[in-house]
Each structure stands twice: as structure tokens, then as C-alpha cells.
Amino acid sequence: MSESQRLRIDIDRPESGWLKVEMNSGDQKYGFYPSHVPYDSVSELVNALLKILDAYDKAMVRLMGKPSSESQSSFKRWLEKRAAVS
């Protein structure tokens, strides 16, 4: 597997009730601070990653965080770049 195909997920320690999640693939990086309400986005992300390891072809994660069109479009661009590399 080449470096550009590897996916790295880093989950920092909680600070003031928030934790940072960062996804890296090659030179692409996306970081966010998911909310625990109304969905447990971190648990859903971990379960989705486990499904990927078990060869599921898709999994869903509901990312809840501070709503902003910039962060949503940034994540969409990250996913599109990731799909183009694969």
C-alpha cells in the first residue's frame, strides 16, 4: 500500500469536554472537533473504521460539530480527493 493510500486517524485527549479528530491520507488532512450530541460521532467513526477493516464496502458516520458551510465543504473536498486517489 502506497503512502497516498494509507489513512491515518488521530484522536487527541479530551480538553474541556472536546477532543480533536484528525484524518490524514498522503498530503491531505482534515481535522474537526465532533460533538457528542445528538450523535456519538466518535463511536460511530470507530465502528465505521472497524467495518472497513472487516471488508465492508461502506459505513456511515454522522459528524456533528460546530455547523459551518466552510467545514462541511472542506470535509466534502477531503472525501472527494481521498476517493480520487483510491
Stockholm file with secondary structure:
# STOCKHOLM 1.0

chainA/1-86         MSESQRLRIDIDRPESGWLKVEMNSGDQKYGFYPSHVPYDSVSELVNALLKILDAYDKAMVRLMGKPSSESQSSFKRWLEKRAAVS
#=GR chainA/1-86 SS CCGGGCCEEEECCCBTTBCCEEEEETTEEEEECCCCSSSCHHHHHHHHHHHHHTTCSCCCCCCCSSCCHHHHHHHHHHHHHHHHHC
#=GC SS_cons        CCGGGCCEEEECCCBTTBCCEEEEETTEEEEECCCCSSSCHHHHHHHHHHHHHTTCSCCCCCCCSSCCHHHHHHHHHHHHHHHHHC
//
